[in-house]
Amino acid sequence: VYLGGRRISSNGFPEEVKAFALYSQPLKEERALKHGTKETFAEVFGMAFEEEEFTVMSIGSVSWGAESFDSNIDLAIKMPKCSHHYIFQKIKDFFKQNDWLDRVVSVKYSGQTSKITVQTTARHGYYQINYHLNFDEAERVATAMQTLVVQHPALMALTRIVNLFLKNRGLHEPDKGGLGSFSVLCMILCFLNYHPQLNRVNPQERSQREREATAYLLLDFFRFYATELREDFGIRMSPKAPIYLRSAKGQQFWLPGYEDRLSVQNPFNESDDVTRNAYRIQEIRAAFDHAALTLAEELTARCRAMRRIRPPDNWAESVVSILGLIVRYPLEMLVARTRILDSIPTERRTGGR
């Protein structure tokens, strides 16, 4: 694999990352359960708001065709005649009055993100359903993402790994100071846009390099956000000036007392800093730094030893895993992943076994 003119010896790590991207996709029965749950909770609005006009649209990774086995279900809701608080109360009352306790664990509303979050029970697969009430913005993001997923072959694999990495450490919940999946997605988009070695080539060759060097881009991602992006600067998805001085962007990006936080501009909303509320960002940066060092040390040791492990046919049987040094995955889940090729159309397969 070549990246920026350097030859990167194959040591099993690229194959592991490619296998993870494959095995993290939902099985046929999981996809059916997820889509069934999506339809059920879309119909909730028809039952709760019989006399109101509304529109429901599927967004998120499910609509991009890039969902993983544990992806949230995202629905955009358009109800111009109702306030967000009224919609939230109506949905909450509906679940109580119709005895949905066997299906729903909790219902929460975030005014900051204009989102209602519903956590389901085992009956609906322990999914999190997000009702996005800012319909126009959600529609715009969903449309843009369909293009970005094609332009950046490394995007979904990196997003899945980083999300699992944060989830393993309890750093994935925005309301608890962590980074949500959308924040991670924005961070990766800005990073790929900024990467100097990817910017030296034309778009077609750039896509090929991203695809071939996804594993090493993961290492660069951890290193960049851990140590290279200084706290007084921020990053955005801009081809000419991706790095900006935070103090010049106003209080939204440089709030007194919050100077120690990272600043990542939302690629879909220039006035929004997606990491602004991540008050555990120093823990996250420390975890990223440790991951970068761990991966670098293991890769260096393998290169020096001039040995190569085989691509994992079955992760449950794999003796040594580089990716396993930084992320943890349930053994039974990986055994089930080995059956995934039987449920994915041939044209969607991203790697072999």
C-alpha distance (Angstrom), angle and dihedral (degrees) to the residues before:
residue distance angle dihedral
V1 . . .
Y2 3.80 . .
L3 3.80 123.2 .
G4 3.80 121.3 173.0
G5 3.78 92.6 -15.6
R6 3.81 93.1 -53.7
R7 3.78 121.4 117.8
I8 3.79 111.6 -131.7
S9 3.80 112.8 -158.5
S10 3.79 116.3 -131.4
N11 3.80 110.6 -112.0
G12 3.81 103.8 160.9
F13 3.81 95.8 -89.8
P14 3.85 96.3 102.6
E15 3.81 89.5 49.0
E16 3.80 90.9 51.0
V17 3.80 93.1 51.8
K18 3.80 90.8 47.4
A19 3.80 90.0 49.3
F20 3.80 90.9 49.6
A21 3.81 90.4 52.9
L22 3.81 88.1 53.2
Y23 3.80 99.0 42.7
S24 3.80 94.0 45.2
Q25 3.79 91.2 65.4
P26 3.81 115.1 99.7
L27 3.79 121.6 -97.2
K28 3.78 119.3 -119.4
E29 3.81 93.8 -96.7
E30 3.82 91.9 44.7
R31 3.77 91.2 51.6
A32 3.80 90.8 49.3
L33 3.82 91.4 50.1
K34 3.81 91.8 47.8
H35 3.79 94.1 49.2
G36 3.79 90.5 44.9
T37 3.80 89.7 52.7
K38 3.80 90.3 47.9
E39 3.81 91.1 53.6
T40 3.81 91.4 46.2
F41 3.78 94.2 53.3
A42 3.80 91.8 42.7
E43 3.81 87.8 56.8
V44 3.81 89.4 52.5
F45 3.78 88.8 78.9
G46 3.77 91.1 53.8
M47 3.80 89.6 53.9
A48 3.83 97.2 40.7
F49 3.79 97.4 42.0
E50 3.79 104.0 35.2
E51 3.80 93.7 151.9
E52 3.81 98.2 40.3
E53 3.80 131.2 87.6
F54 3.79 113.6 -121.7
T55 3.80 144.0 152.8
V56 3.81 126.0 -144.6
M57 3.80 121.8 -162.0
S58 3.81 129.7 178.8
I59 3.81 113.0 -125.6
G60 3.81 136.0 160.4
S61 3.81 128.2 63.0
V62 3.82 92.2 -36.7
S63 3.81 90.1 63.5
W64 3.84 91.3 45.7
G65 3.81 91.5 53.2
A66 3.81 90.1 -121.0
E67 3.80 103.2 102.8
S68 3.80 123.3 143.0
F69 3.80 127.3 -145.1
D70 3.84 91.7 -93.6
S71 3.83 100.3 36.6
N72 3.77 118.5 138.2
I73 3.80 119.8 -114.5
D74 3.81 111.1 -116.8
L75 3.80 124.3 -163.4
A76 3.81 126.0 177.7
I77 3.81 114.8 -144.2
K78 3.80 125.8 -158.3
M79 3.82 115.2 -165.1
P80 3.82 107.1 148.0
K81 3.82 95.1 178.1
C82 3.82 96.5 54.8
S83 3.79 132.2 68.5
H84 3.80 119.7 -124.7
H85 3.79 92.4 -116.1
Y86 3.81 91.2 52.2
I87 3.83 91.0 51.0
F88 3.81 90.9 49.6
Q89 3.81 93.8 50.4
K90 3.80 91.6 45.7
I91 3.82 92.6 51.8
K92 3.80 92.3 45.3
D93 3.82 91.6 50.1
F94 3.81 90.7 47.5
F95 3.81 92.4 57.2
K96 3.81 91.5 48.2
Q97 3.79 97.0 45.5
N98 3.80 95.0 46.0
D99 3.80 96.0 48.8
W100 3.79 97.9 -115.7
L101 3.79 93.2 155.8
D102 3.81 89.7 116.7
R103 3.81 89.6 56.9
V104 3.81 106.8 34.0
V105 3.81 128.2 52.9
S106 3.80 100.2 179.6
V107 3.81 143.3 -6.6
K108 3.83 119.2 -153.7
Y109 3.79 135.7 173.1
S110 3.80 127.5 -150.7
G111 3.80 115.0 -162.4
Q112 3.79 91.2 -169.8
T113 3.81 93.7 60.9
S114 3.84 96.4 25.3
K115 3.77 89.4 -127.4
I116 3.81 136.0 137.1
T117 3.80 112.8 -151.6
V118 3.80 121.3 -157.4
Q119 3.81 120.3 -171.3
T120 3.81 113.8 -156.3
T121 3.82 131.0 -150.6
A122 3.81 127.6 -123.0
R123 3.81 89.5 -80.0
H124 3.80 88.3 71.8
G125 3.80 97.7 33.7
Y126 3.83 100.6 -95.4
Y127 3.80 90.1 -79.5
Q128 3.77 128.2 162.5
I129 3.80 113.3 -133.1
N130 3.80 116.5 -158.9
Y131 3.78 118.8 -161.2
H132 3.83 105.6 -160.8
L133 3.79 109.0 -156.0
N134 3.81 96.6 -172.2
F135 3.81 91.9 80.9
D136 3.82 100.7 174.6
E137 3.80 94.2 51.5
A138 3.83 92.3 44.3
E139 3.81 90.7 51.1
R140 3.81 91.7 49.1
V141 3.81 92.7 49.8
A142 3.82 92.4 47.0
T143 3.81 91.3 51.9
A144 3.81 92.8 48.0
M145 3.80 92.7 47.0
Q146 3.79 93.0 56.9
T147 3.82 87.2 62.6
L148 3.82 96.2 41.0
V149 3.82 93.3 52.4
V150 3.82 88.6 58.3
Q151 3.83 93.9 44.0
H152 3.82 94.1 50.0
P153 3.84 112.1 46.0
A154 3.82 90.8 -179.4
L155 3.80 95.0 53.3
M156 3.81 102.6 89.0
A157 3.82 96.3 39.5
L158 3.81 91.3 51.2
T159 3.80 91.9 44.9
R160 3.81 92.9 51.9
I161 3.80 93.6 48.2
V162 3.82 95.6 45.7
N163 3.82 91.5 46.2
L164 3.80 90.8 52.0
F165 3.81 90.1 45.0
L166 3.82 91.1 55.3
K167 3.81 93.0 41.9
N168 3.81 91.0 54.6
R169 3.82 88.3 57.7
G170 3.81 99.1 40.8
L171 3.81 91.3 -112.5
H172 3.81 97.7 117.8
E173 3.81 102.5 86.6
P174 3.85 115.1 93.5
D175 3.81 93.3 -161.1
K176 3.82 88.3 58.4
G177 3.79 96.6 48.9
G178 3.80 96.7 -90.1
L179 3.79 134.2 117.3
G180 3.80 118.8 -90.5
S181 3.79 123.0 -146.9
F182 3.82 92.9 -98.7
S183 3.82 91.7 53.1
V184 3.81 89.6 50.1
L185 3.80 90.3 49.2
C186 3.83 91.0 52.4
M187 3.81 91.8 46.8
I188 3.80 91.4 52.7
L189 3.82 93.1 46.4
C190 3.81 91.3 51.5
F191 3.80 91.2 45.7
L192 3.82 93.8 50.7
N193 3.80 90.0 47.3
Y194 3.83 90.4 51.3
H195 3.83 100.1 42.1
P196 3.85 103.9 121.7
Q197 3.80 96.3 -150.3
L198 3.80 93.0 51.4
N199 3.81 91.5 48.7
R200 3.80 93.1 59.9
V201 3.80 95.0 72.2
N202 3.80 137.5 59.0
P203 3.85 119.6 -90.0
Q204 3.81 94.7 -100.1
E205 3.80 94.2 51.6
R206 3.81 89.5 41.6
S207 3.81 91.2 59.7
Q208 3.79 90.6 49.6
R209 3.81 92.0 50.4
E210 3.80 91.4 48.2
R211 3.79 90.6 52.0
E212 3.81 94.0 48.2
A213 3.81 97.3 41.7
T214 3.82 101.3 39.7
A215 3.82 92.3 121.7
Y216 3.80 93.2 52.9
L217 3.80 91.6 44.4
L218 3.82 86.0 59.8
L219 3.81 89.2 57.7
D220 3.83 90.6 46.9
F221 3.82 90.7 48.9
F222 3.80 92.6 54.8
R223 3.80 92.1 45.7
F224 3.82 94.5 46.2
Y225 3.82 97.0 52.7
A226 3.81 93.3 37.3
T227 3.80 100.1 53.4
E228 3.80 115.7 -13.2
L229 3.82 101.4 63.0
R230 3.81 104.8 72.7
E231 3.80 118.6 -141.8
D232 3.81 94.7 -118.2
F233 3.81 91.1 57.1
G234 3.79 132.7 62.9
I235 3.80 136.5 -160.8
R236 3.78 132.0 -129.4
M237 3.79 138.2 174.0
S238 3.80 98.5 -96.9
P239 3.82 124.7 132.1
K240 3.82 94.3 -148.0
A241 3.82 106.1 33.3
P242 3.83 111.0 16.9
I243 3.83 93.8 158.5
Y244 3.82 119.5 63.6
L245 3.80 137.3 178.9
R246 3.80 106.7 -107.7
S247 3.79 96.2 -148.6
A248 3.82 89.6 59.0
K249 3.83 92.3 57.3
G250 3.79 98.4 63.8
Q251 3.81 133.6 -116.9
Q252 3.79 93.9 -48.0
F253 3.83 87.2 69.9
W254 3.83 101.7 23.4
L255 3.79 110.2 35.3
P256 3.84 115.6 173.2
G257 3.78 109.7 -106.1
Y258 3.80 93.0 23.6
E259 3.80 99.5 73.7
D260 3.81 92.4 119.5
R261 3.80 93.4 66.9
L262 3.79 127.6 94.9
S263 3.79 119.5 -108.2
V264 3.82 120.1 -143.4
Q265 3.79 118.0 167.5
N266 3.80 115.7 -136.4
P267 3.84 106.0 -110.6
F268 3.81 89.0 -144.3
N269 3.83 98.3 44.2
E270 3.81 119.2 35.3
S271 3.81 93.6 -161.6
D272 3.81 94.4 56.8
D273 3.81 127.8 87.2
V274 3.82 106.1 -160.0
T275 3.83 94.7 -161.8
R276 3.80 96.8 44.5
N277 3.81 95.1 105.7
A278 3.81 97.1 41.2
Y279 3.81 95.2 109.8
R280 3.83 90.7 169.8
I281 3.78 90.3 61.2
Q282 3.81 93.1 120.9
E283 3.82 89.5 58.0
I284 3.80 88.6 48.4
R285 3.80 92.6 49.2
A286 3.80 90.6 48.9
A287 3.82 89.7 51.2
F288 3.82 90.3 48.8
D289 3.81 90.6 49.4
H290 3.80 92.0 50.5
A291 3.82 90.9 48.2
A292 3.81 91.9 50.4
L293 3.80 92.2 49.7
T294 3.80 92.5 45.7
L295 3.80 93.4 50.7
A296 3.82 93.4 43.5
E297 3.81 93.1 50.1
E298 3.80 93.4 48.4
L299 3.81 94.0 45.6
T300 3.80 91.3 47.1
A301 3.81 91.5 49.7
R302 3.79 91.5 50.7
C303 3.78 93.2 48.1
R304 3.79 90.8 50.6
A305 3.77 92.4 48.1
M306 3.81 88.8 49.6
R307 3.76 92.3 -139.6
R308 3.76 131.8 129.0
I309 3.79 132.2 -156.2
R310 3.78 120.1 -141.7
P311 3.83 119.8 -105.3
P312 3.82 106.7 -91.5
D313 3.82 109.8 -97.9
N314 3.77 87.9 -176.5
W315 3.79 119.8 9.2
A316 3.78 90.5 -152.2
E317 3.81 88.5 63.7
S318 3.80 97.6 38.2
V319 3.80 110.2 115.3
V320 3.80 98.2 -160.3
S321 3.79 126.1 28.9
I322 3.80 124.1 -179.6
L323 3.78 92.4 -167.4
G324 3.80 88.3 48.1
L325 3.80 89.1 65.5
I326 3.81 90.6 71.7
V327 3.83 106.3 24.0
R328 3.79 131.0 47.1
Y329 3.78 123.1 -149.3
P330 3.82 130.0 -178.8
L331 3.80 111.1 -100.2
E332 3.80 93.7 -137.7
M333 3.81 90.2 53.0
L334 3.78 92.1 54.9
V335 3.80 91.8 48.7
A336 3.80 88.0 55.3
R337 3.81 90.1 48.1
T338 3.80 90.3 64.2
R339 3.80 88.1 72.5
I340 3.78 93.5 55.4
L341 3.80 97.2 99.3
D342 3.79 88.7 65.3
S343 3.80 90.3 61.3
I344 3.83 102.4 40.6
P345 3.84 121.7 80.8
T346 3.79 112.4 -114.4
E347 3.81 94.3 -113.4
R348 3.82 91.5 57.7
R349 3.79 96.6 53.5
T350 3.77 113.1 114.4
G351 3.78 100.3 -172.4
G352 3.76 145.9 3.1
R353 3.77 133.4 -108.1
